[in-house]
Amino acid sequence: MGRIRRHSYFLIRLFTALLLLSCISPAPEAPALKTDLFADRLSSLSGQLRLVIWKSQYTLTLYKGDMPVKTYRAVFGRGFLDGDKRMQGDRRTPEGDFYVCTMNHSKRFYKFMGLSYPDLKHAAEGLQSGRISRPEYFMIKRALEERQQPPWDTQLGGAVGIHGRVLEGATTGRSFVGMNWTDGCIALDNADVDELFSVVTLGTPVTILP
């Protein structure tokens, strides 16, 4: 009987200690807190923030000035092997120099940072090939000069951006970076999108390389 009492007393003490430890142990950082800390640390570095995307390396690198801060795994459009984007529906990720022209939350893609495709190079090629009209070319040109969103409803396509993914019944922490599955956008894990969304602003330069 004495051994049983001592054993029960030990179990009670152990349970109490574990309960106290759970009360005083710090809780895991919430995603918002992590992104806030990331933004604070980044703000201490000098230089302009910009993004450089290497399609052949499947990476997106965040720069502050000339300093690479962090590199993320990325995937691209299903037309990856066909090169630069040329028209609506070709599922290619465009190449060139762009800027972030829209930022919003998305039910389908978690968070979305729209890019200024088509740029002037794509517009000029589209005009020469007859894919867009001269008025459409000048609409694109004017939007780019004003650092606004260019028209996304021409034969050149549009709505290309950096985003994550939300599926019905899935958590936002699940990884979707494993194969090229988009219609031309740049897809990252949702946790990585959270970090970028906390520091990127409208007008942030984005370079996409082959």
N, C-alpha and C positions, 0 to 999 in steps of 0.2 A: 504493500500500500504506500509506503514511504517513497519507493522508487517511482511509482505512478504520479504521486504528488509533485516530486521534484521535476519529473519530466514535463508535467503540465505547466509548472511554474516557469520552466525554461522556455517552453513554446510561447507562453504569454509575453515574457520579456522580449523574445525575438520578434514577435509580431508588433509589439509596441515600438521597438527600435526601428523596424522597417517603416512603420507608419510615420514616425517622427522624421526619418530620413527623407521620405517622399514629400513631406511638407516643407522642408528647408532646402531641398535640392532645386537648383534653377530649372525652370521649364525650358524645353527647346525653343530656340528663337523662331518667332513667327516669320512667315515669308516677307511681310511688310517691313519688319524690323531689319531683316537681312538686307533687303534692297535699300533701305534708308542708310544703313551703315556703308554699303557699297558706294552709294552716291556721295556720302560725306567724304570717304577716302579718295574718291576720284576727283572731287572738287579741290583737293589740296595739291593736285598736280597742275602744272602750267601747260598752256597750249590749247589748241582747238580740238574738240572731240570729233572723231570721224570713224567710219566703219569701212573696212576693206574685206571684200569677200573673194575668196579664191575657189572657183567652181571645181577645178581639177584637184584641189586639195581638200574639198569638202569642209572648208573652214570659213568662219566669220571672225575677224579680229577687231577688237575695240582699241583704238589708238587715242592717246591724249598728246597732241603735238606729234612728235616723231617717235614717241615711246609706245610700244605695244603693251597694253594693260592686261588684256585677257583674250584668249582664243576659244571660240565655241565650235562645236561640231554642227554642221549644217547640211541639209540636203536640198535638192532643187527640182525643177520641172521634169516631167517624164520624157520630154524631148531633149534631155541633157546632151545626148551624143550628136545632136544636129547643130550645135553651136548657138550663136546669138539669135535672139528673138527677132522675127521679121513681121509676123502678122497675128491677128486674133486666132486662137485655137491651135497654134503650133506647139503649145506646151513647153516652150523653151524659156529659160531664164535669160533676161537681157544682159548685155555686157556694156560697160561704159561708166560714165560719171553721172550720178544722180544726187538727189537730196530727199530727205523725209518730207513729204508734203501733206500727209494725214496721219493722225494717231487716234485710234479708237479701240474699244473693247468689242469682241466679236463672239457670238454664240457658237459659231463653227470653228473659228481659228483662235480663240482665247483672247489674244491681243494682237492688233494689226498696226504695223507702221508702213503706210503706203509710200511708194517711191515714185519719183517724177519721170517715169517711163510713160510715153515715148519722149526721149530727149531730142535735141535738134538733129543729131546724126541720123537717128531712126526716121525722123520726120522728113528729112531731105531725101533719104533713100526711098521712103514711101511715096513721096511726091514724084520722084523720077520714074518709079516703077508703075505709077498709076494707081497705087493702093489708096491714096488719099488725094483729095482735091486741093487746089491752091488755097481756098478759104480755110480748110482744115489745117493746112500747114501753118498759116499765119495765126490761127487760134492757138496752136501748140506753141509757136514761137513767142507769142505775147504772154502766155501763161508762164513760160520758163523765165522770161525777162522779169516778170513780177514775182518770181519764186512761189508760184501757186501750183495747184494740181493741174496738170495738162489734161486735155480731153481723153477720157478712157473709153469712148464709144465709137472710135473710128476703126477701120479695118486693120490698124496696127495693134489693136488690143490695148489693155491697160489693167488697172487694179492689181498691179504687181507689188508685192510688199514682203516684209519680214513678219513672220507670225509663228504661233504655236499651233496647238490643235486640241479641241475638246470633242470627245465622242460621248454619245449617250451612255450613261452607266459607268463611265470611266472617270478616274480622278485626274486632276490637272497635273499631278506629279508624274504620271506615266510617260515613259519615253516613246517618242514617235520618230526618232532620228535613226533610221536604219537603211532606208532606200529612197530613191528619188520618186516621190509620189504626188507632187503638186502639179498644178497647171501652169507653172512658171514662177511661182513665188519661192522665197527662201524660207525654209522651215527649220525651227529650232525646238529643243525641249522647252516646255512651258516655264520651267524654273529659270532658264537662260533668257527667255523673253521677258520675264519679270525684271531681271537685272537691267537689261537694255532699256526697257520701257521707263525705268526709274531715272535714267540719265540722258536718254536721247530727247531732243526737242525738234520742233518743226524747223526745217532748214539744215539739219545735220547732214554733212556730206557723206555719200555712200559710193564707193567705187566697187564695181563688180568686174573681176578679171576672169579670163577663160580658165 
